[in-house]
Amino acid sequence: MTNYGVEMLWIVILASLGLSALAVLFSISRRRDSHAPAVARAAGEDVAAEAARKVMREFEKNGQSADAALVTWSPETLRKILADDLPDAQVIVVSNREPYIHNVKDNGVELVVPASGLVSALEPITRACGGTWIAYGGGSADRLTVDDNDRVPVPPDKPSYTLRRVWLSEEEYQGYYLGFANEGLWPLCHIAFTRPIFRASDWEAYEAVNRKFADTVVAEARNERPIVLVQDYHFALLPRMIRERLPEAIVIAFWHIPWPNSEVFSICPWRERILEGLLGSSIIGFHTQFHANNFTESVDRFLESRIERADAAISYGGQTTLVHAYPISIEWPAELLAKLPTVEECRTRLRDRFGLKADVKLCIGVERLDYTKGILDRFQALDELFTRHPEWIGRLVFLQIAAPSRGTLPAYQQLHDECMRYADELNQRYGSSDGYKPVIMVAEHHSQEQVYEIYRAADICMVTSLHDGMNLVAKEFVAARNDEQGVLLLSTFAGASRELLEALIVNPYDAAMMSDALLQALTMSPDEQRERMRPMREMVRDNNVYRWAGSMLLDAARLRKRSDLDRATGVTERPANTDSNIVSLFDRMRRVAS
């Protein structure tokens, strides 16, 4: 290499080193300059993370859209969805239980509003939508209060929708409701170790009653395109029956109880008929994704169908059905809450009613008398607590409100007798001569207002379901506690445990664990109660019943728009063997105009 070449090589090397040095100095300078702003950015990121935490929690829960948490869900939101996305749509609700019952009493007529989770969830929705509610008329004065078309405007004080009553004979009621629905499907879906009973006569009555309700839906429909909300396990065949008569209707079937795995479901002799009936729906809803998955697995096992798991859709018989999780909730704010006395007044009233001392801790359970609710398991936990911590004898009272339910069925008669016997044993063992009884068993119906007063008066609420779809008692207790006090003990087998994460989550089959949780609740400081109650109240507020209904109505609107588009473009059928027969509506982006 010549001297000139060597010199040029050294020049290139030195230039390269110089540029590298400049780059290092520039990097150091940038880091120094950005150090102070980084602290500010970190603080800002903390604030952003805090703001995003709620949204992310929504995103992770049951596959719901994150942006849905940013919407304020209210009756006005629903009305806006109907006006903007479903103009002129008629909303028809179908359920077994009616929201208002008329009974004969003292030569007059008494109005009863049942304290039912389904009613408390659906009634504000139907009020907001101004629709028609079709239900079995079982009140002793129900026939006396309807017009010639079996309709009555409700609520009585400010009518906003129509209640259409359906009449059933005693034989129909026994076979359809007490028989197939509650001796068959109820224990089948609730894994509570009660053997389901299936009779051919009950199935025939179930099918006939579903047909009768289908006839009523068609009669009440103002046109061929209503939106029909079919509620619960009483009407598994109804969606297909409606579809046959009103092919352009949007049918949303919501299954309020758990759906078992396919092995358990295979017990039912009419399993294929039930699945086919439900797949007449445009949308099938469950409380949790777990139950939706169980339903899909049952369809996969027993029917020749096409399943698009990524899109949560099932194609059967030339029709596509969406299978989604829509966690049900309650009205927020609860309308009757504004009418209630203060927490202290509620406490005073309840303690006066049952003769309780002011310093006694009050634990409550509120539900129908049903073997799925874990009432006996609560008694066992109380027994365990008194055995291990006798210092709480005389200082704790458990009040069980157990509304009579299906009392003619042997399993319910047996449960009632067992509960009363166990309560008497605990009172004899731990009661005292001064009138103290650790268990107060009240087997009678209470109005929703009375129930909320009990929630507000309690120190602890026990929701110990052995298996439950959601359980709205847990959410009602949280909503009632605007003082941000009280402790919720919640079964891990209730759907509500997926949302109310700050409750004391318990296994109702473990009496020792429940007694430990009960002790923790009894000794919990007011500050910790507030720290737990506040985020639960935020959850119930943001995920209220209007969001539940709005989510389904928005999905219904997408289906209707897709159907209208297909009709406009001449697409009447989709190929059975291509991806185009699956409606891709699953980005879950919910937009509600402000």
MARKOLKE-415892 format. One record per residue (C-alpha): x, y, z. Coordinates in steps of 0.001 Angstrom, whole numbers, padded with zeros to 6 digits, always signed. Example, Ala and Ser with C-alpha at 12.3 -4.5 7.8 and 13.67 -1.06 7.14 Angstrom:
<pts>
+012300-004500+007800
+013670-001060+007140
</pts>
This chain:
<pts>
+000000+000000+000000
+001381+003480-000849
+001961+006195+001740
-001003+008057+000268
-003264+005031+000766
-002133+004620+004385
-002835+008250+005124
-006320+007999+003643
-007064+004895+005724
-006072+006671+008953
-008210+009655+007990
-011247+007376+007542
-010615+005620+010890
-010171+008884+012795
-013321+010344+011204
-015301+007276+012210
-014068+007478+015789
-014914+011156+015916
-018457+010579+014751
-018909+007801+017302
-017695+010104+020075
-020099+012827+018992
-022954+010305+019015
-022111+009221+022582
-021920+012833+023800
-025258+013611+022111
-026901+010595+023763
-025600+011590+027212
-026835+015126+026660
-030281+013870+025672
-030507+011698+028794
-029509+014586+031075
-031990+016925+029434
-034796+014375+029711
-034186+013351+033342
-036416+015991+034961
-039286+015610+032473
-039082+011855+032982
-040142+012327+036599
-043116+014358+035446
-043898+011769+032790
-043775+009003+035402
-046282+010887+037543
-048471+011417+034498
-048229+007745+033617
-049372+006848+037139
-052440+009030+036685
-053070+007536+033257
-052642+004025+034634
-055140+004785+037379
-057612+006110+034824
-057051+003093+032575
-057361+000523+035335
-061151+000667+035307
-061259+000394+031528
-058901-002577+031500
-060952-004297+034154
-063965-003893+031898
-062020-005178+028906
-060971-008336+030702
-064383-009133+032141
-066454-011597+030149
-065102-010415+026820
-066833-007049+027023
-065625-004027+025080
-063331-001676+026987
-064997+001443+025598
-068362+000388+027056
-067021+001475+030457
-066817+005059+029170
-070568+005264+028505
-072992+006455+031159
-075733+003837+031000
-079208+005060+031884
-082816+004875+030669
-082006+007773+028348
-079140+005744+026844
-081537+002902+026035
-084099+005229+024538
-081380+006792+022391
-080222+003363+021177
-083783+002498+020218
-084341+005844+018490
-081020+005922+016627
-080240+002271+015948
-083642+000569+016120
-086191+003179+015022
-089817+002091+015314
-088785-001222+016900
-091312-002845+019204
-089724-004448+022298
-091531-007505+023694
-090360-009166+026929
-091438-012736+027688
-091029-014309+031125
-092858-016740+033359
-093079-014356+036313
-095011-011120+035952
-093723-007804+037349
-097053-006905+039010
-099446-009375+040624
-103017-008651+041675
-104438-010717+044523
-107791-010737+046271
-107462-009551+049880
-110135-008524+052399
-112796-008130+049715
-110463-005879+047754
-107515-006144+045396
-103925-006008+046601
-101048-005143+044265
-097881-007183+044832
-094483-006419+043302
-092491-009664+043628
-088972-009391+045089
-087479-011266+042154
-084042-010794+040661
-085418-011207+037152
-088220-008711+037767
-085944-006149+039430
-083591-006353+036418
-086164-006308+033609
-088789-003943+034977
-086720-000726+034613
-085686-001859+031121
-089278-002348+029992
-090214+000996+031520
-087435+002688+029565
-088348+000956+026293
-092102+001371+026680
-092696-002132+025384
-094973-005071+026126
-094290-007660+028847
-095916-011083+028354
-096114-013276+031463
-098175-015929+033207
-101042-014384+035163
-101089-016330+038417
-102566-013775+040839
-105987-014485+042299
-107262-011107+041025
-105256-010977+037790
-108264-011750+035602
-110281-009024+037351
-107813-006276+036476
-107170-006840+032742
-109103-005465+029779
-110849-007546+027117
-107472-008314+025513
-105931-009535+028789
-103784-006394+029060
-103152-004002+031933
-101083-000780+031846
-098228-000680+034374
-096751+000619+036648
-100112+001506+038190
-099046+004944+039434
-097370+006000+036155
-098072+003583+033271
-095225+003314+030763
-095685-000154+029251
-098262-002923+028834
-098456-006165+030802
-100089-008930+028750
-101137-011903+030840
-101286-015504+029642
-103627-017925+031390
-102610-021509+032171
-104699-024365+033454
-103659-026095+036652
-102525-029097+034624
-100411-026922+032329
-098845-025103+035279
-098044-028327+037109
-096428-029968+034091
-094647-027004+032477
-093524-025007+035520
-093348-027283+038554
-092579-030368+036489
-090243-029997+033524
-088846-026534+034328
-088263-026931+038064
-087956-030652+038672
-086057-031189+035424
-084107-028242+034029
-083468-026415+037328
-081550-029221+039095
-079955-030243+035774
-078397-026784+035346
-077555-026191+039010
-074960-028705+040122
-076392-028956+043627
-076603-032756+043798
-080377-032951+043442
-081436-035529+040891
-083405-034068+037964
-086752-035692+037220
-087976-035960+033627
-091482-037133+032703
-092945-037363+029208
-096168-035717+030409
-094217-032744+031790
-092381-032354+028489
-095671-032329+026599
-097026-029617+028910
-093781-027630+028550
-094016-027789+024765
-097700-026807+024792
-097137-023809+027070
-094198-022606+024969
-096513-022817+021955
-099180-020822+023785
-096665-018062+024566
-095504-018080+020927
-099102-017497+019841
-099309-014576+022275
-096067-013022+020990
-097374-013162+017420
-100697-011663+018505
-098978-008791+020336
-096474-008019+017556
-097410-004839+015686
-095424-005910+012627
-093167-008733+011442
-089968-007249+012933
-090286-006962+016720
-087392-007406+019130
-088371-010237+021484
-086473-010739+024749
-087146-014329+025873
-086261-014906+029502
-084891-018023+031116
-085221-021784+031195
-089020-021790+031104
-088963-021023+027379
-086177-023035+025742
-088471-023924+022793
-089972-020462+022315
-087256-018841+020119
-087637-021473+017372
-091433-021218+017570
-091283-017436+017175
-088780-017739+014319
-091159-020024+012421
-093951-017445+012623
-091930-014196+012510
-088764-014917+010510
-087719-011239+010478
-087941-010804+014261
-084819-010311+016344
-085105-012905+019119
-082773-012552+022109
-082902-015487+024544
-081298-014891+027912
-080556-017916+030119
-080521-016624+033698
-079231-019796+035342
-075983-021730+034761
-075568-023924+031706
-073984-027289+032635
-071184-029035+030795
-072180-031271+027896
-071830-034481+029936
-074359-033272+032525
-076637-031828+029850
-076716-035202+028087
-078944-036466+030931
-081920-034601+029470
-083969-036896+027177
-084952-033924+024959
-081516-032317+024790
-081495-031922+020992
-084953-030319+021000
-083898-027811+023646
-080752-026859+021738
-082678-026548+018477
-085271-024383+020201
-082696-021994+021622
-080835-021803+018306
-083945-020209+016843
-082620-017085+018598
-080667-014337+016912
-078662-013955+020121
-078324-016218+023160
-077005-014567+026308
-075485-015971+029492
-074122-014284+032596
-070588-015572+032188
-068349-016704+029346
-067946-020041+031126
-071658-020825+030759
-071644-019597+027154
-068757-021975+026447
-070673-024863+028039
-073632-024167+025768
-071420-024105+022682
-069817-027399+023721
-073287-028948+024120
-074262-027836+020614
-070962-029157+019258
-071601-032549+020828
-075265-033094+019985
-076071-031158+016797
-074612-031021+013305
-073640-027377+013286
-070888-024991+012342
-069186-023204+015239
-067031-020112+014833
-065419-019825+018262
-063447-016700+017445
-066677-014935+016467
-068805-016565+019200
-071318-017719+016585
-073145-020950+015766
-074556-021663+012317
-077384-024205+012374
-080145-024888+009887
-079131-021995+007650
-079258-019457+010475
-076480-017871+012521
-076887-017361+016277
-074544-015247+018376
-073632-016711+021792
-072362-013988+024126
-071847-013225+027804
-073915-010302+029092
-073550-010040+032900
-076921-008937+034248
-077157-006275+036908
-079606-003973+038684
-080989-000485+038262
-078604+002321+039255
-079464+004347+041104
-082231+002161+042511
-085406+004213+042266
-086784+003042+045589
-083509+003851+047410
-084433+007534+047434
-087614+006676+049344
-085884+004706+052103
-084941+005998+055554
-081324+006517+056547
-079118+003570+057451
-079468+004332+061163
-083265+004487+060911
-083308+001165+059043
-081120-000383+061742
-083387+000902+064504
-086533-000373+062765
-085151-003858+062158
-083726-004219+065657
-087030-003116+067165
-088904-005563+064947
-086857-008556+066091
-085932-007375+069591
-082182-007136+068956
-079778-005307+071226
-077986-002263+069824
-074518-003804+070178
-075363-007098+068445
-073817-007662+065003
-076439-008507+062364
-075675-010926+059537
-078342-011502+056875
-079263-013854+054051
-082007-012907+051575
-083392-015194+048859
-086045-017685+047888
-086020-020890+049896
-084083-022980+047403
-081538-025791+047734
-079120-023993+045387
-078694-021008+047739
-076586-022703+050415
-078764-021752+053400
-077919-024883+055387
-074239-024262+054657
-074510-020837+056313
-075942-022460+059415
-072990-024864+059464
-070559-021947+059187
-072311-020182+062081
-072119-023370+064156
-068412-023633+063338
-067806-020000+064338
-069504-020411+067724
-067564-023630+068361
-064185-022082+067571
-064918-018575+068867
-067495-018835+071665
-066920-015186+072566
-069272-014311+069699
-072208-016175+071253
-074682-013501+072296
-072989-010894+070099
-074055-012123+066656
-077492-012796+065161
-078117-014326+061751
-081372-013249+060065
-082443-015497+057185
-085180-014155+054925
-086333-017173+052898
-089363-016495+050718
-091425-019668+050203
-090896-021151+046757
-092270-024202+044926
-093471-025558+048245
-095444-028397+046687
-092275-030056+045356
-090772-032697+047705
-087206-031307+047480
-088412-027888+048657
-090584-029301+051427
-087586-031259+052672
-085339-028180+052532
-087855-026115+054508
-088058-028773+057227
-084254-029134+057399
-083732-025372+057668
-086302-024981+060442
-084885-027985+062323
-081281-026748+062074
-082277-023210+063143
-084083-024627+066200
-081025-026733+067101
-078698-023713+066925
-081090-021618+069016
-081345-024336+071662
-077581-024869+071734
-076451-021232+071768
-079531-019295+072881
-079957-017865+076369
-082699-017277+078884
-082717-013516+078267
-084268-014098+074835
-081125-014247+072716
-081462-016468+069631
-078564-016677+067170
-080817-017564+064220
-084013-015851+063125
-085670-017717+060275
-088354-015730+058441
-090021-017837+055739
-092274-015217+054202
-092361-012866+051218
-090979-009347+051507
-091434-006407+049162
-088403-004972+047400
-088562-001923+049662
-088514-004115+052784
-085579-006086+051387
-083565-002905+050816
-084279-001789+054388
-082828-005102+055604
-079739-004603+053425
-079171-001166+054924
-079595-002436+058466
-077116-005318+058184
-073457-005495+059176
-072816-008552+056962
-074606-010080+053985
-073985-013748+053135
-074510-014889+049530
-073371-018522+049597
-074919-020031+046475
-073847-023572+045696
-074253-022663+042010
-075724-019483+040563
-075854-017714+037233
-075273-014256+038710
-077135-013596+041992
-078454-010064+042179
-078779-010067+045983
-075043-009390+046126
-075396-006369+043833
-078512-005105+045604
-076718-005190+048963
-073840-003163+047512
-076233-000662+045906
-078134-000206+049171
-075002+000745+051126
-074487+004376+050208
-072834+004709+053625
-070030+002531+052187
-070234+000200+055181
-071108-003483+055511
-069289-006628+054407
-070304-008991+051599
-069458-012713+051852
-069839-014073+048338
-069705-017618+046960
-067081-018310+044330
-069782-020297+042503
-071981-017231+041914
-071445-015247+038724
-071294-012043+040787
-067934-013165+042207
-066396-012431+038770
-067272-008754+039204
-067423-007978+042939
-063784-008805+043527
-063533-006883+046816
-066077-009124+048557
-064849-011892+050853
-064967-014767+048357
-065798-018118+049986
-066339-021767+049136
-069788-022601+050586
-068874-026284+050846
-066081-025433+053334
-067696-024562+056690
-064336-023815+058349
-063353-021399+055590
-066710-019646+055804
-066440-019322+059579
-063002-017717+059152
-064440-015279+056610
-067326-014541+058966
-064854-013756+061747
-062909-011500+059374
-066132-009673+058504
-067105-009282+062157
-063747-007731+063053
-063223-005647+059900
-062554-001970+060530
-064856+000718+059077
-061971+001963+056926
-061424-001438+055336
-065165-001840+054807
-065150+001473+052952
-062103+000491+050873
-063883-002686+049787
-067384-001261+049345
-066399+001770+047260
-064979-000096+044220
-067866-002592+044349
-070352+000264+044215
-068455+001724+041263
-068655-001629+039513
-072423-001929+040027
-072911+001696+038996
-070933+001343+035763
-072229-002142+034934
-075876-001501+035665
-078907-003145+034105
-079139-000499+031380
-075713-001513+030145
-076814-005170+030163
-079855-004421+028031
-078081-001820+025917
-075335-004274+024977
-077897-006762+023696
-079891-004095+021875
-076760-002786+020148
-075929-006297+018982
-079528-006660+017822
-079197-003384+015888
-076092-004682+014114
-077917-007849+013112
-080863-005846+011818
-078632-003524+009799
-076785-006494+008331
-080101-008117+007429
-081314-004885+005802
-078057-004648+003852
-078400-008225+002641
-081959-007541+001570
-080956-004358-000257
-078122-006110-002100
-080205-009173-002916
-078311-011547-000599
-080945-013885+000768
-078844-016950+001515
-075190-017385+002354
-073063-020312+001177
-073083-023106+003698
-069425-024011+003195
-067652-020644+003241
-066697-018174+005924
-069182-015642+004559
-072091-017256+006397
-070726-015935+009689
-071735-012394+010528
-068577-010608+011693
-070043-008250+014269
-067659-009057+017057
-065341-006094+017368
-067740-005203+020218
-067193-001481+019638
-070237+000105+021177
-070888+003689+020116
-073545+005743+021844
-073873+009315+020589
-073559+011926+023282
</pts>
